[in-house]
């Protein structure tokens, strides 16, 4: 796995081994960042289910101002920190060891872009999406990665599902403020 483009282009990232880990493929990652390519520069990113940190790191490499990366696995937190060191983004990222719901309850800051890629088909997106929507800045975007066959909510708070993208069995689900015009 590697950083696709930007200031850390080509840097190799490490990930955990095993069945509990499912890093985003390069094809899906490239598609995700193509969707929001003009919205990254200078933005604050929330990577709620960090895994190895690859989505937040890709966002930072492409010009995001800073990122908060949350994960509830101590092993994942260690990997995220190593990957941030490898890519030189340690000062631009805050790594939080926490359950996603607990983090969202106690957070006070707002985000421009939220990336949600939890373990598949366990209902986590449905649980956290309304809380994520409440911590977004106006004009923000939420992108969820899940099996394309999953039925994600049509709305969460003031955000509504604007578009679904399919990449094999994987889906990217794009949420924006309900009143915003789709780009």
N, C-alpha and C positions, 0 to 999 in steps of 0.2 A: 504494500500500500504506500502511496506517495502523495505529496501535495501536487495538484495538477498545474496550477499557474500562480502568477503573482510573485511577490518578493521571496517566497520560500519554495519556488517551483522546483520540482524534482527531489526534494528532500524526502527520504524514506521515513515512514512512521511505523512504530511497533504497535502490536495489538495483542490482546490476550488470546490464548488458544482455548479451544473447547466449544461445546455445543451451545453454551449460554451467550456466546459472543457472535454477532452478525454485523460486521462492519459494512457500511454503505459501499456498494461497488463503484468503481470509477465512472461507469456509464451513468448511473443514477446521480452521483455527486456532480458530475459535469452538467447534467440536465438541471439539477436543482440550482446551481449557481448561474446557469444561463438564464433561468427564470428571473432571478433577482440581481443580475449583473449591474444594472444601473442604480441599484438601491443600496449598495454596500458601502461606498466611500464615506468614511467618517461616522459610520453608524455603530450603535451599541447592540451587541448580539447576545442572546441567551441560548445556550446549547443545554437543554434540560436533561437529556439522558446521554451524557458525554461519551461513555464507552472508552474510546482511546483519544477523544478530543479532535478527531479528524475534521468534523464539520466546522467547529469554531476556528480551528487552525486554518482551514481553507478560506474562511471568511476574513480572517486577519491578513492572510497572505494577499488577498484581493482588495485590501484597503479598509476593512472595518476598523473603527477607532479602538474598540476594546471588546472583550467577551467575558461572560460569566459562564463557566462550565460546571454543571452539577452532575454528580453521580453518587449512587449509594453503595458502591463497591470499593473497598479499600484498595484492592488490586488495580481496579480501573483508575483510581485517583493517582496511584504511583505511575502508571503508564502515561496518563495525561501529562503529568509533570515532566516526565522524561521527553515526551514529544514536544512540549513547549520549549524545553531547553534546546533540543535538536534544531528547532525551527527559529529560535531567537525571539519567541513571543512571550516569554515569562512575565515581563513587565506589563504587557497589554492584557493579560488574562488573570482572572480570579478563579481559582479552582475551589469548589465547595463540596465537601463530603456530606451529603444529605439525601434523604428521600425526596423525590420531586414535590410531592404534595406539601410536606413539611417546609421545604424551602419557599414555596410560593406563599404559604401562610405568613411567614415572617419577613419576607422581602419588602423593601420599601422603594426600590428604584424602578424606573420604567425602561423598557427596551424598544428598539426599533424593529428588530428582526428576532423571531423565536424559531428555533429549529427543534422539532420533536421527533426523535427516532427511538422510541422505547422498544423493549422486547415485544415481538409481534403477538397479536391476537390475545392479549390478556386484559384488555379494557382500560389500560392506563391513559390512552389519549382521551377517551371519553371522560375520565375522572379529572384530568388536569386542564383540559382545554378551556373551560370557563374561567379558571383561575389565571391561566396564561393571558387570556383576552383582557382581563382586568389590569394587567401590569404592562400593557402595551402603550406606546406613545401614539398620538394621532398620526395617521399615515403609515402605521406599522404593518408588518406582514408576518403571518404565522404559516410555517410550512411543516406538515406532518408527513413522515414516511411510514407506510403501513402496507400490508398486502392490498393490492388493488381491489380484491373481492370484499374487503371490509367495508361496512357501512359506517362511515364517520358522520358525526352530527352535521346537519345543514347549517347550524348557527351555534355560536358560543358568545354570550354577552352581546356586544355590539358588532361582533365579527360574523361574517357568513362565508360559507364555502363558495368560492368564486370559480374554481377550476380544479379538475382532476387530470393528472398526467399518468400515463401508463408506460412502464418499462418492464416488459415481460410480466412477471407476477407481482412486481413492486409498483406501488402507487405513490405519487406525491400529491398531497392535498393542500391547496393554497387558500388561505383565509385572509380576508381584508375587511376593513370597516364596511358595514352594510351600505352606507351612503356613498362610498367611493365608486367611481367609474373604473371598470376593469381596463387594464393597460394591455 
